[in-house]
Amino acid sequence: MAVRVINDNLSLTSYLCNYGVSCKLPSSHSTTLSGLIQHKHKLSHKLITTSLLLILAGDIASNPGPCASRKPRHPCVHCSKGVTARSKAVSCDGCERWVHIRCTYIISDAVYDTLVADGSDFNFLCNCCTLQSLPFGDTSSHPDVNDMNIDIANTDDGRMTKPSAALDEQFECFNQKGLHFIHLNVRSLIPKLSELKLLAVRTKATIIALSETWLDDSVTNAEISIEGYSVLRRDRNRNGGGVCLYVSNKVAFNSRLDLNCDQTEAVWVDLLLPKSKSITVCSCYRPPDDYNFISALEVTISHIRADCELIILGDLNIDFLRKTGPLYDKLNCLLSTFACKQVIDSPTRVTDSCSSLLDHIICNNDNKLSQSGTISIGLSDHFLIYCTRKRAHKKQVSHHHNTIKVRSLKHYSKQSLVTAITTTDWSEVYCSDVDKAWCVFKRIFTGLIDNIAPIKEIRLKWP
């Protein structure tokens, strides 16, 4: 604030009052500076000097307003706002700090009122304390976590639980070089966002695919953002379904909106890698009662260029351990048609009564994958699945010739094709299930073509 000079023409009484200095003079006397000095018996020299020094200091606000608010005595663990006697809140059994029930996302007002009316005790742990029991709960070696505004509950008496070495070893697979792709059926994204941020730091994944996000249009991208990632999503509602993709900002990508289909819950992107062809990546989810998903997925894949690398991650609710049923047959037929492979071979969901492989990673070039597997992280009733795609190395000088695969038409003729078709047993195609009949027909007909016009490798004459 600029220094303001007081002269004889300035009313000192009103000026001092603006700065909170109370001074009253007889109404019969002048209230200018000279008048004030003439009637110094009404205002001591000490008060005048102090008041003038305060005014000329330059940092005295004319209207300072209320005092700065004090920190709440009991701040909420998540929103940091105060928890008062009238607040609906619960105390964490681990760190003994308070949490608003609206910040827990798991306790409704009705449940809270019932518990208060009954006066019953129940166990509750905040997200910060829950993180300590997870395999990636120790963030001491990852300073980037501090930039995410995640408050980890540390107690003075050292009650933080360190993850066991056995659990920590599961994440050593992400130390391998390459592009890491992970998928998790998260079963509601918002309450588990803090854990997913830690997971992103720990895995350094290029792609984080999530299914059953349980989101709708009322949730903005800013509310579910993860630092260092761009998010693409396709929502259903807050009660189920929905998928999303987190793509690392370290890679360029294009959203493939042209591949979106009303019959499938899926998000498609093209990863643009330097000195390499693009990789088409998909995050998808098939509800258990959706029997048209595989057919719709087949139509979508047919619109992708045949020479493009394809990686599909999702929960398709088709058990690859049982290897039976019409849905398994349709998916297996799709894999055969597009020369794809499902690379996960261990259970992704384990209960007391059964184990099943419902979450899949499908690719059309598994030779470029260095590893794949599952990890139990405790965020959902599904395991996390992952794969690592090898990085494209710089092209080295080689004496090997470039080759491509084509069909040889040397022994092909129209008559030979007609003969093969007429002599083939097609009885297996005639069945009541149309989808199964189509899969059988494609398998038999493709076999005939392979016999008459087999695929061979030829050398290119240009570099």
N, C-alpha and C positions, 0 to 999 in steps of 0.2 A: 504494500500500500504506500503510495507517495506521501511524503511528509507534508503536513498541512500547517501553514503559518497562521498564528492567531494575531489579529490586529485589533485596534480599538473599535473597529466597526462590527466585530463579530460578537454575538451574544455568547458570553462564556457559560452562562448558566445552562442554556439549551445544549451547548456543545459538550459540556461535562456530563449532562444527563444522558446524552446518547451513548456515552461510554460507561454508564453505570455509576457515576460519581454524583452523590446527592448534595446539592447546595441550594440553600434558600436565602434570599436577600429581601430586605424590606422593599415593598412595592414602590416606595417613594424615591428609591435610589436607582441610579443607572446600573445596568447589568453588563456593561462593557468591561473590558479589561481594566481601564483606568478607574471606572466606578468601583470595581471589585477591590482594587488596591486602596482606594480612599476609605473603604469600609472594611478594612482587614480585621477589625474587631469581631466581625461576624464570621470570618473564615480564616483560620490560622495560616501563617506562612508555610508551615509544614505540609498542610493539606494541599495548598495551592501548588507548591513545588512538586509534590508527588503526582498530582493530577496532570500537570503540564508534562512531566517526564513520561508518564504513561502514554499521553496523547502523541508526543513527539517521537515515541519509540518506533512507530511505523508498523507494528504487528498487532495492534489492538483492533479487533473487529467491532464495527459499530453495532452489529446485530449478531452476536455470537451464536444465538440459538441454544438449544438444550445441550447438556454435557454429553460427551461421547458415551455410547451405550456400553455397559460393562459386559464381559463375557458371561454367558449363562452358567449357573452353578452346576447344572446337570445337562450338558449338551448331548444331542442325539448322535449316535455313532456315525450315522449316514449323512444326515442333512446339516448337522452341527447347530441346529436351532435348539432353543431351550426346551427342556421337559419340565413342565410345571405340575402342580397338584391336580389341575383340571385336564391335563393332557392324557390321551389314551396311549399308554406306553408300557413296555415290558422291560425287565432287567435281564441282561445276559448272565447266564450262570458261569461263563468263563471269565470275562473281564469285569463283570459287575457294573457295566455301564448301561445306560438307558437307550432304548430304541423306540421311536414312534411306530405304532402298528401299521401306519400307512407306508412306512419305509421298509417294512419286512416283506410285503407282497404276499404273505402267506396267512396272516391273521386278519380276518374280516371284523368289521364292527360288531356284527351279530355274535361271532364266536367270542370276541373280547368281552362283550356285555354278559354273556352266559358264564364265562369263567369268573368274572368279578362277582356276579350274583351268587354263584355257588361257593365262592371263597376257596376254590381248590387250587393246589399247587401243581405246576407243570414245568417241564424242563424246556429251556430255550437257549439257543446259541446264536449270536449274531453272525453275519457273513464273515466278518474279520476273524473271529475265533474258529469258524468252520474251515477257513482257508488253511489254518495251521495243520490240520490233519490230512490235507491233500498232498499227493506226491510232489507237487510243485509249489508247496506253501512256503518254502524257504527262498526268499528273494534277496538274500544278502549279496549273492554274486551277480545280481541283475539290477544295476542302478537305474535302468530305464523304467523300472516299475514306479519309481518315485515321481516320474513325470506324469503318471496317469491319475494322480489324486486318489490313490487307493490307500485308505487308512488301515494299516495292519496293526492289530491289537498286540502290543507288547506290554507286559506287566513287569513291575519292579522286582518281583520275587522270582522272575525267570520261569513263568508258567507256560511260555511258548513251547509248543510241541514241535520238535524237529522231525522231518520225514525220515523214515528208515532208509538205510542204504539200498535195501532191496527194491523199494518203490522208486527210488531215485534212478536206479540203473535202467528202468524202463524207458527213460527219456534220453538215454545215451544214443539211441538210434538217430536222433535229430542233430547229432554232431557230425553226421556223415554229410559230405558235400553233395549238393544238388538242390533241386526245387522240391520242397516238402508240401504235400497235399494231405489235409486231414479232414475228416468228416465226423460229426457227432449228431445223433438224434438228441437234441438238447431238452425237449419237452418244456417249453416256455423259456424264452431268451432273456427277458428283462431281469428276473430275479437272480440270474446266474451270470450277468454281464461282468461283474468284477472278477470272477473266476476265469471267464473267457479271456479277459485282458491279460491275466497272468499266464494263461495257456499260450496266448500269442507270443508273449515275450520268451517263454521257455522253449517253444518249438521253433520259433522263427519261421513259421510256415508261410509259403507264398500264397496258398489258397486255404481258407478256412470255410468249409461248407457245413451248413447247419440245416437240419430238417426239424419239423414240428416247432417252429419259432413262436407260434401263437401270438401273432401280431395283426394289427389292422391299420387303417389309415390314420387313426388318432395318435399313433406313435410315429414320431419323426425320426429321420436318419440320425440327427444330432443326439437323440436320446440313447441310441444303441451304437454309437460310433466307437471305434477302437483306434487309438493313435497309430498312425503309420499304415492304415488300411482304408480302402474305399469299399463301401457296402452297396450291394445290389440285392434286391429282395423281391419276393412275390408272396403277398400275404393272403390268408384266408379269413380268419377271425381270431378273437381272443380265446376261443375255446378249443382250438386244435388246428393242425395243418400249418402250411406255410413253409417256405424255404428262403435261404439267403446265402450270399457269397461275400466273404471278405477277401479282397484282392490286395496284396501288398503294393504299396506305392513305389516299390523298387522295380516293378515291372510295368510295362505299358500293356494296355488291353483295350479291346473294343467290346461293347455290349452287343450281343446278338439278339436283338428284339425280334428279328425276322424268324427266329426259331421258336418263339413262344407259341404255345398251343393251349386252347381253352380246356382240352381234355387232360392236360398234365400240369402238375405243380412242379415247375422247373425254372431255373435261371441259367442262361447260357452266356459265356464270354469267350473271346479269342485272346489268348495270351500272345503278345508280340515279342518274340525273343530275337536278339541280335544274331545275325548270321545263321538263322534257323527258320524253318517253317513255323507258322503259328500253331498253337495248341488249343483246340476247342475243349472247354471245360464246362461241365454241367453239374449243378446241385439239384437233386430231385427227391420227391417223396411220393410213394404210392400208398394211398389209404388201403386198409385190409379189404374193404368191400368194393374196390375199383377194379373191375375185370377188363376194362378197355384200355388200361394204361399202356400195356406192352405194345398193342397195335398202334396207339398214337405215338409212342416213342419210336417205333420202327419207321413211321412216316417222317418224323422229324429228322432222324439220322439219315434218311435217304436224301435229304436236302443238303447234306454236308458233303463237300468234295471228298472223293475217295482217297486222295493222297494226303489229307489232313490228319494230324495226330489227334486222337480223341480220348478223353478221360472223363468218365461219368462217376460221380460219387453220390450216394444216396441210400435211403432206407426204402427198399422196394417191398418189404414184408413178404419175401419169397425165400423159404428156407433152403439154402444150398447144402445143408447137411443131409436132409432126407432124400433129396434128388428125386422126388416123385410129385405127381399132381399135374393138372393141366397148365397152371401158371408157370411151373418150372419148365415144362416142355416148351411153352411159347417163348420164354426168355432164352432157353438154350438154343432154340431155333433162330432167334434174333442174333445171338452171338455167332452162330455158325454162318449166317447170311452175310454179316459185315466183318467177318474174320476178327472178332473181338474175344476177349478172355476176361473172366472174373477172377481177380488175383487174391482175394481174401479167402483163406481156407480154415480159419478157426472160428469158434463161436463168438458172436457179437452181443448176444443177450443170454444171460444165465440166470435161471431161477432155481428154487429148491427142487423143482420137479423135472425140469428139462433144460436143454441147451439148444440154441438155434442160431443160424447164420442169416440174419435178416438185412444187414447193412453190407453194401457191395461197392467195390471199385472195379469198374469196367474200362478196359483200354483196348485199343486195336494195335498196339505195338508194345508188348510187355518186355521186349528186349531192351527198351530204353529205361526201364524201371530197375533201380538197384536194390530196392527192398520194399516190403509191405508187411503189414501186420495189424494187431489190435493191442490196445492198452486200456486197462480198467482204471478210470480216474474218479469215479464216484459222483459225477455230476448228474447222471441219469441212469436209468435201468439198462441203457445200451452202452457198449464199449466204444471208445474212440478207435476209428480205423485210419490208417495212414499209408502213404506210399511216397517214395522219393524218386523223382525223375532225374536221370543223369544230366549234367550240364553239357552243353555243346562246346567241345574243345575247338581250339583253332585248327583249321585245316592244315595238315602237314603234307609236305611233298611226298607223294606215293607213286609207285609204278603200277598200281592196280588201275584197271580200266573201269570207267563208269558203266553200269549196266542197269537195265530195266527189265521188268517182267511183263510178257505179253502172251497171248494165246497163239499157239502154232496152228495155222490152217493148212498145213502141208497135206494132211490126210483127210481133210474135211471135204464133204460133199453133201449136197441136199439129200441124195438118195441114202447115204449112210446115216444121216440124222433121222430120216423117216423110218428106216429099218430099225434103228435102235429104239425109237419111240414105240413102234408097233410090236416089237418082241419083248418089251419090258413088262413085268408084272405090276399093274397099277391097282391091284385089289386093295392094297393097304390104304389107298387114298379115299376109298368109299367108306366113310364113317359118318356118324351123326354129328360129330363135333366139327364145325366148319374150320375153326382155327387150327385144329390138329391136322385136318385134311390138307390145309394150305401149307403147313410146315413140312408134312411128308412129301407133298408134291414138289416143293422147292428143293428138298434134299435129293430126291430121285432125279429130277431134271438137271440139277447142277452136276450130279455124278455122271450123267450121260454126256453133258458138254465137256467135262474134264477128260473123259475117255476119247472123244472124237477130236477135240481141240484143246490139248493139254497146255498148261502154263509152262513157259520156258523163259530162261534168262538170256537176253541178248546184249551185246556190247554196243555202246554208243560210239559213233564215229566223231562226235564233237565233244569238246571238254565240258 
